[in-house]
Structure formats: C-alpha cells, structure tokens
C-alpha cells in the first residue's frame, strides 16, 4: 500500500484584516505577487511544519503578530524553499523550551521586535538545518536571550546564519553548536560591517562567508 502526504496551503492574494489560523501540519502560506500581509497569524500547537512561499514564487512578508502556540515546548519547522520570505511581526510564545527550526534552501528573514514575547532560550532552541536564517539589526529578533550561557542555544547544522543591515552583536549567552549531523555550519556577514559573536562556539566545521 502507499501513503500520501497531504499539504494544506493558503494563497495570500491581497491585504486582509482577518486572522490566519494555521491548525494543520504541512501548511503553506504563499503569495502570487510580492506582498506584505498585516494579518495576525495563529499557529496551532500541532502545526509543527509550516512552509512560507512554497506555491507562490513571490516574496511574502508577515508583518502582523504571530502566535507561536498555546503551551510550552512547541518545536516548529519553518520551511522556505523559494527566495526570501520574511517575518517582521512580533512572535509570541507561551512558556519555555520552544524551538524554531529553519529548513528548506531559501532564506527566512526575522526582523520583528521579539525581546519581550519570544522565548527561544534553551539548548537547540534555534536550529538552521538548511538554507539561511537572516537576522536584521538586533539580537532581539531572536527573542529574549538566555539568562545564563547556554551551550548550543543556536545550532548551525548545514545551514547559514546571516547578519545584515547594521553592526550586530549576538548576545554572549547564545552559545553556537556546529554541525552535529552535517559536520559544518556557516556564518555569513556583509563586507565592511563589524559583527560580534562573543558566545562560545562548539564543534568543528565553521565556515565564514
């Protein structure tokens, strides 16, 4: 017998005001033209794999508030396979031990003010397993920093961590672990701008571009 993997998708075609609830797993949010959507996005705890930009080839910016879940310990893969997709709205988690896993060969840009709302403070709380996770301007786009040095708070396992726009200093409590499976991790910066990573980097296979 064969089993089919079902993917739900939402095509965003214009500026709307209603909230976008995403309750099912393997859901895709896409735009047919470059678009900034101000809708609130409400992610159900069971939606552990969400794709941005799978069906529409254009850039989609989610500038509305994003609710990550209603309980602690929600681990979610954000998959970007096409171009650059952006979450600029504030992301709010409930409790601790949450995880953001960047997957897919495309680029996910985080630029929201998440310092008081997003809790990704544990080990492996941020994993880049493929493609690029791009942080704009400030450490707080990753939410509140761990209260003490945390080994492997960010895991670069075959993916790229990118800093853009202005001089950037990563919080020293955000330890970085390299290549647990892939054997490497990449840090990408812009030429002529100073970026500081004062945290402990563990493992081997660091590539700087």
N, C-alpha and C positions, 0 to 999 in steps of 0.2 A: 504494500500500500504506500501511497505518497501523502505527504503533509504539505500544505501550502501556508506560507507566512503572509498574513494579511496586514496591509499597511493602510492606515486611515490618513487622509490628507485634507488640509484646509487651504484653499486658494484665497489669498487676501487680494482683493481687486480694487479697493478704494478705502478712503478713510471712514471708519465706522466708530460708533461710540460704545457699543455693547462689549461686555467682557467675552473673552475667548476661553471657554473651559476645555481643557485637554485631559480627559479621563482615561482614554485607552492607550495601551502601549503601541509603539511603532507608528506614531502620528507624525505627519509632516506639515509644517507651515511654510507656504511658498507665496511668491508674488510674481505675476507675469510682467510687471514693469517695476522699475526701481521705486520703492515706496517706504514711507515712514508710517507705521501703524501705532496710533496712540492708545489702542485698546489695552485694557488690563488683561493679562494672560494668567489663567489659574490652572496650575499643573496639579493633577491628582497624584496621590502617592504611588499609584500603580502605573503611572506613565513614566516608566524608567528608561525609555529610549525615545527621544524626540529629535526629529530632523528639521533643520531650518534650511529652506532653499532647495529641496530635492526636485520638485517638479517644475517650478518656475526658475528660469536661468538668471533672473534679475536679483539685485541686492534688496534685502528686506531688513529694515531697522525696526526693532520692537522698542518703542520709547515709552510705552505705558508700564505701570507697575507689574512685576512678575512675582506671583506667589509660588514658591518652590514646593510647598507641601504643608500638611497639617500636623505632622509629627516629627520626632527626631529620627535621625538615621536614614534619610532619603538619599539614595545613591542614584544619580541620573546621568545617562549619556546624552550629550548634545552633539548631534551628528551634522556636520557641514560638508557636503560633497561638491558644492559649486561656489566658486568665487569667495566674496567676503559677505558675511552676514553679521548683524550687529545687535547686541542687547544693550541699549543705553538707558532703559528704565531701571529703577531700583528693584533689586531682587530681595525678597523677604523669605527667610527660612523659619521653621519652627523647631526650637530645641537645638541639640548638638549632633555631632557625628554625621553630618551631611557630606555628600561627595558630588563633585562636578567632574565628569569625565568627558574630555573633548575627543571626539572620534571623527573619522572622515578626513579626506585630503584637503578640504577647503579651510578657510580662515574664519574663526569666530572672534569677533572683537567685543570686549567688555569695556564700557565707558561710563557706567552709571555710578552714582554716589551710594555705595553699599555699606559704608562703615558701620552704621547702626542697625542694619537689618539682615545682613547675610552672614551666616555662621559656617565657615569652612575652616575650622581651626584644628582638626585632628590630623593624624597621620594619613597620607594618601587622600587628603580632602580635595585636592585638585590634581587630576591626572591628565596629561596630554599624551595620548597613545598614537595619534596620527594627526597630520595637518598642523595648523597653527592656532594657538591661543594668544591673542594680542591684547595687551593691557595698555590703556590710554592714560597717560599723565600721572596717575597717582596709585599708590599701593592699595588704597581703599576700594578700588574697583573689585578686589578680591574679598571685600567684606572686612569684618573685624579681624585683627591679627591675633594669633595665639598669644595667650598671656605669658608664656614662657617658651624658650627654644624648643621647637618641635621638629624632630628629625623626619624628613620626608613629607612635610606638610604639602609640598608640591612634588609630584612625581613626573619626571620627563622620561617617558618610556617609548622612544621612537618618534616623538613629536617635537614641536618647536614652541618655545616660549618667546614672545616678541614684545619689545617695548617700543613705543612710538611717541611722537609729538614733542615732549619736553624732557629735560633731565629727570631721571626716575631713580628712586631709591627703594628697593624692596625692604620690607620690614625684617629686621635681623632674626626674628623668631620664626620666620618661614624657612625652615630647612628644605633643601632640594635634594631629592634622590634621583640618580641617573640609571636608566636602562635596566630595570630588574629583569625584563624579558628580552627586550630588543638589543640591549648592550650599549645603547647610546641615548643621548638627549642633546637638544640644540637650543642655544640661547641666541636670539637674533636682535641686533640693535641697529640704529641709524648712524651713519657716519657723522663724526664731528660733534656728537652729543654725549655727555657723560651719564653713564648708568652705573649704579652701585648695587652689588649683590653682597651684603655683609653677612649673610647667613651661612651656615655650614652646608657644603655641597658634598654629598657622599656618593660612592660608587665611581665607576670609570666610564669613559666614552663621551666626555663633554666636547661638543663641537660649538665653536663660536663663529657666527657669521655676521 
